[in-house]
Amino acid sequence: MQATSDIPLEATAELTEVGWGTRIDLECIYGGSGGGYADWPYELYVIGRDGAEEAVSSWRARPRTTAQLSAVTALDLGGIETLEIRAVGSGQVLMRVELSG
């Protein structure tokens, strides 16, 4: 995923098509030492090719820790256009990746 802000985040996502939609395995590393966006809640959004948005998971970033989570969406892999990590509350997009169709 590509950073869209100066927040010290790194994230990778693996998408797997399953019979009922798509499973998303996310690893998110917060490299900061505290302050700023440390200990804030984040959400993973799936944006479909039709523009519909769906929050599929949430977690808190802890300084120098790695969050590993799995999320699901009913969208088929081909129906997903973008994944975004957003700050809860402000909705600020912190990281995103566009999937090729």
C-alpha positions as CSV (number, residue, x, y, z in Angstrom):
1,M,0.0,0.0,0.0
2,Q,1.2,3.5,-0.7
3,A,1.3,6.2,2.0
4,T,-0.9,9.3,1.4
5,S,0.4,11.2,4.4
6,D,3.5,11.6,6.6
7,I,2.2,9.1,9.2
8,P,4.8,6.4,9.8
9,L,2.7,3.5,8.6
10,E,3.7,0.5,6.4
11,A,1.1,-2.0,5.2
12,T,0.7,-4.9,2.9
13,A,-2.5,-6.6,1.9
14,E,-3.1,-10.0,0.4
15,L,-6.4,-10.6,-1.3
16,T,-7.8,-14.1,-1.8
17,E,-11.0,-14.8,-3.8
18,V,-13.2,-17.3,-2.0
19,G,-16.6,-18.7,-2.9
20,W,-18.5,-16.0,-1.0
21,G,-16.4,-13.0,-1.8
22,T,-12.8,-11.9,-1.0
23,R,-10.7,-12.4,2.1
24,I,-8.2,-9.6,2.9
25,D,-5.2,-10.4,5.1
26,L,-3.6,-7.1,6.2
27,E,-0.3,-6.4,8.0
28,C,0.1,-2.9,9.3
29,I,3.2,-1.6,11.0
30,Y,3.2,1.7,12.9
31,G,6.8,2.9,13.1
32,G,6.3,5.9,15.3
33,S,7.3,6.3,18.9
34,G,4.1,7.9,20.1
35,G,2.2,11.1,19.7
36,G,0.6,12.0,16.4
37,Y,-1.5,9.1,15.2
38,A,-0.2,6.5,17.7
39,D,-2.9,4.6,19.5
40,W,-5.6,6.0,17.2
41,P,-8.2,3.8,15.7
42,Y,-7.9,3.0,12.0
43,E,-10.3,1.4,9.5
44,L,-9.8,-0.7,6.4
45,Y,-12.1,0.3,3.6
46,V,-12.9,-1.5,0.4
47,I,-14.1,0.6,-2.5
48,G,-15.9,-1.2,-5.3
49,R,-15.7,-0.5,-9.0
50,D,-19.2,0.9,-8.7
51,G,-17.9,3.5,-6.1
52,A,-19.6,1.9,-3.1
53,E,-17.5,2.0,0.1
54,E,-17.4,-0.6,2.9
55,A,-15.5,-0.5,6.2
56,V,-14.4,-4.1,6.7
57,S,-12.1,-3.9,9.8
58,S,-10.8,-1.6,12.5
59,W,-7.9,-1.6,14.9
60,R,-5.5,0.6,16.9
61,A,-2.0,1.5,15.9
62,R,0.4,1.0,18.8
63,P,4.0,2.5,18.6
64,R,6.5,0.1,17.1
65,T,4.0,-2.8,16.7
66,T,2.5,-4.8,13.9
67,A,-1.2,-5.4,13.6
68,Q,-2.2,-8.5,11.6
69,L,-5.8,-8.9,10.7
70,S,-8.2,-10.6,8.3
71,A,-11.3,-9.0,6.9
72,V,-13.9,-10.1,4.4
73,T,-16.1,-8.5,1.8
74,A,-18.9,-10.0,-0.3
75,L,-17.3,-8.4,-3.3
76,D,-15.5,-10.6,-5.7
77,L,-11.9,-9.8,-6.2
78,G,-12.6,-8.3,-9.7
79,G,-15.2,-6.0,-8.1
80,I,-12.7,-4.3,-5.8
81,E,-11.1,-1.1,-7.1
82,T,-9.3,0.3,-4.1
83,L,-8.3,-0.5,-0.5
84,E,-7.8,2.4,1.9
85,I,-6.6,2.7,5.5
86,R,-8.4,5.7,7.1
87,A,-8.2,7.4,10.5
88,V,-11.5,6.8,12.4
89,G,-13.3,10.1,13.1
90,S,-11.6,12.3,10.5
91,G,-11.8,9.8,7.7
92,Q,-8.4,10.9,6.5
93,V,-6.9,8.4,4.0
94,L,-3.5,7.4,5.3
95,M,-2.6,4.6,2.9
96,R,-4.2,3.2,-0.3
97,V,-3.7,0.8,-3.1
98,E,-5.6,0.6,-6.4
99,L,-6.1,-2.8,-7.9
100,S,-5.8,-3.5,-11.5
101,G,-9.0,-4.7,-13.1
